[in-house]
Amino acid sequence: MKTYFISDLHLSDDTPTINHAFFHFIDNKIIQDASNIDALYILGDFFEVWVGDDYQTALTKKIAQTLKQVTTLGIPVYFICGNRDFLLGKHYAKIAHLTLLPEQTVIDLYGTPTLLCHGDELCTDDIDYQKFRKKSRGWWWPKLMLALPLWYRQRVAANIRAKSKDAQQHKPLDIMDVTQHAVLEAFEQHQVSRMIHGHTHRPNTHHYSVNGQQLTRIVLGDWYHQGSYLLAEQRGCSLISEPFST
């Protein structure tokens, strides 16, 4: 049996190549092999931006129909919100048949306790971003945003994205990566030996030795230039990148 993990696709109407790659992945990796697949996990930044479940396009509807088709084959689809799509809520989850998970979730992955998260909470050196994250994930900011007119939310999202891009150009790359302290703290808090996350766009497998215990952190890749996913099986985990199909 197999379990797939993806993140950081950043799907939008402006990314036709990535959109096509996602549907190709679902058709050829998931649907065609449905009887051998336990689950599909989406670990955030699935969409480039999400301003509320009331904003629907032909693309978001097609994605919902595709994910619903996956679940009708007996494959649950689990979703953890990222920093781009944390406003995705119960309405879209219902029509897409997504199971929404807490931002940090522990699963038993073929016998290994494994922490799943998007990963942005681990980038604790990026102080300005963490301040925004704390506000935007609080109880009042999302409610306030979703109470505003759709056109205004779109404008706010565009402004936030523009400021974020500008800020990233002036930040050292290491600041936007996870910190070892935050990583080890998460391992300790959840008492797991494996962690899977996205966000940093730096696919890799990292190993730590702490008090004689071997810990593994797997970072998922983005889909800017290729398809990227983690395939987990009883025998182990494989990070896989594939060129976009033509």
Helices and strands as residue ranges (DSSP letters): E 2-6, H 16-25, I 26-30, G 31-36, E 37-42, H 58-72, E 77-79, H 90-96, E 98-100, E 104-109, E 112-117, G 120-122, H 127-136, H 140-147, H 150-169, G 173-176, H 180-190, E 194-197, E 204-210, E 213-219, E 227-233, E 236-242
